[in-house]
Amino acid sequence: MKKGVWYTLGAVILLVAGGWFYMTVAESASPGAGIDGDPVMIGKQKVLTVTFSDEGRGLRHTELIITQDSRSTVVASDDYPEAGVRLKSVSVTVDAAALKLKDGPATLTLTAVDHSLWKNRTVVTRPVQIDLLPPQVFQLNPANHINTGGACVLTYRLSEAVTLTGVQVGELLYPGYPVTLSGKPGYVAYFALPLDATPGAPQIRIMARDRAGNETVSGIPTLIKKRKFRTDTMNLTDAFLEKKMPEFQADIPVLRGKTPLETFLYVNTTLRDENLQTIQSVCRKSEPRQLWKDAFLRMKNAAPMALFGDHRTYLHNGKSVGESLHIGVDLASLAHSQIEAANSGIVRFTGPLGIYGNTVIIDHGLGLTTLYAHMSAIQVRPDQTVNKGEIIGSSGASGLAGGDHLHFGVAVNGQFVDPREWWDPHWIADNVTAKTAF
């Protein structure tokens, strides 16, 4: 073989070997380091998610340091003896007390070193503010009278801007909405009280969390007024089951081939729960301002058939086959009676909804919604603005209904409350207007 060929072959080998060397062992690209969300505030305890990466041979060492007043403390440090760790994401808790931090500026420093021959290093610094003072809550309502199964409205102010606030009722959080009260910024929160509530159970508190993660919980003075709710039994006749259950079997494939009674058992449990979850999801999309005014309208010339809070036991051939809790008021008038919007708002949902049949849900702002069910016809569309008294459809017997009527419900952040309160101008004056008209 000629010398020129050998020289060419050697040059190619050296080029390939050099390329391999510089692309692997001697890579020049630096590793990456970052903090999810890029926090600017750190409170008493702050969980940071830190991500390190290296697309070459992988990470060798990572480190997170916090510095304040020239004093540096290692918050997290890891070594990776073997090459190949190309991505590492860790959650680190910054405990201000343990780290002896104080209110004021500080610096977070992230360091990442790779497994290359040169030990490429990346150092990222982020200025942060240490804030150890939780927000203060200033309640504006010294007394709150609440009916079991009813609603309550609270107003309050906070000492600083927050990322989350509202009223906690047990495990549920009802959001607080920013409003102007007497020319100053404040918050208003609507919340619902469960039917089985007793003094102290569930706990009712205002919660506020600031940008640093500091959280304040403030107890609310309440006087809970116990209301009695009815119990009732409903006989399920074979005629009713044979008439209504095929509608559900046609819509739900899993029910095809089931007996009418088996279909009812599914409809009264699984489908009822699914429908409630859909309603709650719709109700959480609420305008952050009040859209309604004065007392809500009640269906004209209508007699009540079932009340809010009725506990029903269903009987078939004398045996109990299920239970349910009625979370609205059933109102009956003439067949296909016109249905009015109980108050002004924005339509959030229209269409078939399982046991509720043809349904309309209207958002009245600040988490307050009304529901109209079992309708025979719907005359509004989603996102349409409606005025109080505007015709939205006609009553009917769609869904799990034995006859033509309107099922009317009022919900606060998806939790149903007694509609009779919202029909009562005196209740609204004492429990809403008096608290929000500063």
N, C-alpha and C positions, 0 to 999 in steps of 0.2 A: 504494500500500500504506500502511496506517495506521501511525502512529508506534508504537503498542503492539506491532504485529506485528514491526516492525524491532527494537524493544527486546528482544522475546522471542527473535528469531532471533540477535541479537548475543550475548545471554546464553548461549544454547546453544552457539554457536561458541566463546565464551570458556571455557565449562565443559569442552567437549571438548578444546580446545587446552591448557587448564590440566591436565586429567587426563593427557593424553599427555605433557606436560612433566614432571609429577611422577612419572609411572610409568616414564619413560625417563631423560632427561637429568638430572633432579633427583630420582631415586629416593632414598628414605630408608633402605631396608633395608641392613643391613651385610653384608659378605661373611662366609663361613665359613672356619675354619681348624682343623685337627686332626691328631693323630698316631695312626696305626693302632696299636692295642694299648696306647696310652698308657704307654710304658715308664717304669719307675722306676729301672732300673739300666742303666748304660752302661759297657762294658768297654774293652779296648784298641782294638777296632774294632767299631762298632755301626752296622748299617744301619737307618735309620729311613725309614718310608714316610709322607710328609707329604702331606695333601690339602687344597687350597684350592678354594673355590667361590664363585660369585656368580650369583644367578638373574636379575639385571637386565641391565645392559649388559656385564657381564663384568669380569674382573680387569684391573687396571692394573699392580700391583706385588705381589710376594710375597717373604717373607724369613724365614730361620731363623737365630737367634742363640743362642749358648751363652755363659753368663756364670758365671764362678767367681772369687771373691775380687775382686769389682768390676771384673774385666777381661772385656770382651765381645768375642766374635769372631763375625764373620759366616760361617756355615757354607754357606749357599746364598742367592742373591739373583737374582730374575728380574723383568724388565720386559716388559709386553705392550703395545706401542704401539697396536695396533688393538683396538677393542672387539670383544666376541663370545666371548672365552675364558671360558667359564662353569665349567669344571672342570679342575683341574690336579693330577695326582698325581705326585710325584717321589720317587725313592729317594735318600737322602742318607747317605753314609758319614761317621760321626763318628770321626775318627782321633785318639785321645787324645794320642799322641806329637806329631803334627804341630800340634795345637792347644795343646800344653803344659799339658794337664790333669793333675790329680793326684787321689789318693784323697780323697774328701770330697763334700760337697753342691755342687750346681750348679743352674742354671736354664736351661730352654729357653724361648725366646720366639719365637712365630710371629706374623707381621704380614701382613695382607692388605689391600690398598687397591683399591677398584673404580673403574670409569670414569664414575661419576656426576659431576654438576656439583659436588657437595659433597665428592667424594673420600672417601666413607665408609671408615672404617678399623676393622679388628678386630685386637685384640692379645690373644693367648692365652699365658699363662705356665704352665709345668709344672716343678715341682721334680723333680730327678733326683739319683741318687747315682752318683758316679764310682767304679768298682771295677776296679782294674788288676791285682789279684792272682788268678791262676787257682787253681782248686781243687787241693788236694794229695791224692794217692792213697797209701793205706797198704795194701799187699798183705799178706794173712794166710797165703798159701800159698807157702813158699819153693821148692817143687819141684812140677812138674806133668808127669806121665808120660802121654802121649797116643798112642793107636794111630791110624794113618791110617785114616780112615773111622769113627773112634770119637768119643766125647763126652768133655768135660772140664767140671769144675765149679770155679769160682773164688769166693773170698770176699775182700772188701776193705772198707775204710772211706774216707770222704771228709772233708775239713776243713770243708765247708760244704754247704748245700743246693744242689741242682743241678736243672736242667730236663731233662737228658738224660745217661744214662750206660749203659755196657755194655762188652762185649768186641768189638772189631773184629777180624775174621778176613778179611784182604784188604779187599774192599769191603763185606762184610756186617757188620751190627751186630746182636749178640745182646744184648737188653736186660738191664740189671741190675735186680734187684728188691730193694726195701728189706726188710731182715730185722733181727731182734735177735740179736746175737752177744755172748755173755757179758754180757748185760744192757745192751749199748750198741748204738746204731744202726749198721748196716752194710749191705752189698749182697752178693747172690749172683747169679752169672750162669752159665748153662749155655751151652756152645757146641759146635759140631761142627767136626771137622777133615776136610778133603776127602781123598778116597782117594789123590790124587796129591801130597799135601803132602810137602815136604822141609824140613830145618832152615832156617829163615829165609824160607820161601816156602810159603804166604802169611805176611805179618807178622801177629803176634797181639799185640794191645795193649789195655789198659784205657783207655777214653775217658770223660771227664767234662766237661760244659759247664755253667757256672753261669748265674744269671739275667742277668748282665751280658754274656753271650756269650763270656766267657773260657773257653778250652778247654785241657785237659791230656790228653796221651797218654803212657801209661806202658807200657814193654815188659814182657813176662811171661817169667819163666824157664821154659823148656819142654824136655823131652826127648821127641822124636818117635820112636816105635817103628814101624818100617816093617812093614806086613803085606802078604803076597802074596794076590792075589785071582785067582780062576779065570777062564779063558776057555772058551767052549763054543760049539758050533754046533748050531742047531736046524733040522731039515728041515721045511719047510712043505709038507705034502701037499695035493693038490687036495681031498681029502676033508675035511681040517680047514678049509680056506678056504671051501669050499661050505657047511659046517655052521655056522661061526661068523660069517662076514662079513655074512650077511643081517640079523643082529641089529643091527649097526651101521648098515646101509643103511636099516633101518626107522626108526631114531632120528635119523639125520642126513640131511636132505634133499639136501645137496650130493653125497652118495654114491650116490643112486639112479640106476641106469643104468650104474654103474661095474662093472668086472669084479671078481671076488673078490680078485685080486692088487692091482689099483689101490686097492681099498678097504683092504686091509691096509697098503699104503704110507702112506695117509692116517692110519689108526688108529695106526700105530707112530711117527708123527712129530707131525703137527699135534695129533691128539687126545691123545696122550701128554703133550705140552707143556701143553695146556690143562688136563688133569686135574691135573698137578703144580702149576700156578698156583692152581687151586681149593683143593688141599690146603694149600698154603702160606698162602693167605688165611685158611682155617679155623684153622690152627694158630697164627696170630698172636693169636687171641683166647684168651688163657690166664689162668687164675686167678693172682693175684699172691701165692700161697702154695702150699706143698707139700701135695698131696693124697694122694700115694702113700706107701707104707711097705714097707721090706724088698725082697727080690728080686722081680722080675716073674715071673709064671707063664708057663710054656711049654705049648703045647697038649698034652694028655695022649695018651700012646701014639701019638705021631705021628713019622713018619720024615721027615727033611729031603730035599726034592727039589731045591731050588735055594737057594744061600746069598747073603747080602748081598755086593754087590760083583762078582757074576758078570758078566762081559762077554759078551754074546751076539751071535752073527752068525747071521742068518736066511738059509737057503738055500732056493731054489725051483728045482727041476730042475737042481740042481748049481751055480746061480749065486747070488751074494750079492745080497740084495734089501733089506738093512737091518741095523741094529745096535741094541742097547739095553743099558742098565746096570740090573741087577737091584738094587733099593734096599730089599729086605726079605728075609725067609726064607720059602720055601714049605714048608708042613708038611702031610703027608697021613696020614690015618687011615682009618676007615670012612666011607662016604658019609653025608653029612648028620650028621656028628659035632657034638656040642654045642661051642660056642665060649664060653670064659670071658673075662671082663674080666681082663687081665693084672695090673691093679692098680686101686686105687680112683681115682675121678675123676668128671668131668662129661662126658656125651655132647655133642659139638659138631656132629656130622654123622651122618645116616643116609640111605641111599637109593642109587640107581644113580649110578655115577661112571665112565662110559666104560670104559676098559680094565680098571678094577678091579672092575667089576660092582657088585653090592650091597655097600655099604661102611659101616663104622662107624668114626668117629674119636672117641677119648676123650682129654680134656684132663686131665693129672695135675698141672697147676700149674707155674709158673715156666718156661713155654715148652716143657715136655715132653709129648709126645702119643704115642699108639699108634694104629695103623691096622689094620683087619681087613677083608680084601677077598675077592672071589669067593664071597660067602656066598649060600646058597640061601634063607635066611630071616633076618629081623632082628626081635629081640624088645625093642628099646629105642627111645626117642624122643629127639630133641634136647632139651638142657637137663636131662635126667634124671641124677640122681646114682646112680652104680653103685658097688658094693663089689667089692673084689678077689675073684675067683672066681665072681662072679655071671654067670649065663648071659645072653649078649647075642644069640645067634642060632645058626645052623647052617652048617657048611661047605658049599660048593657049587662050581659051575663057571661062574658068571656072569661076564660080561666076557670078556677075552682069556685064557681058561683052557682047557686041553685036557682037564682032568679035575678031579674033585672034590678040593679041597684048600683050605687057608687060606694066604693071603698075609699075613704079619704084618710090620708095619713099626714102627720107633720113630723119631720125629723130634724135633729140637730147633729150635724156632722155624721149623719148616717144612723144615729140612734133615735128611734121613734119615741115621741112624747105624746101626752094627752092633748088632742086637738082642741078640746073644750076651753083650755086656757087661752088659746090664740083667737078664739071666737069672742072672748069676753073683753070688752073695752076697759073695764075696771081693772082686770088683772094686768093688762098691758100698761095701763097708766101707772099702776103701783110698782110693777116688777120690771118694766123696761124703760118707759119714758122718764120716770122719776130718777132713774139711775144714769141715764145717758144724756139728759138735757141739763147740762151745766152751763 
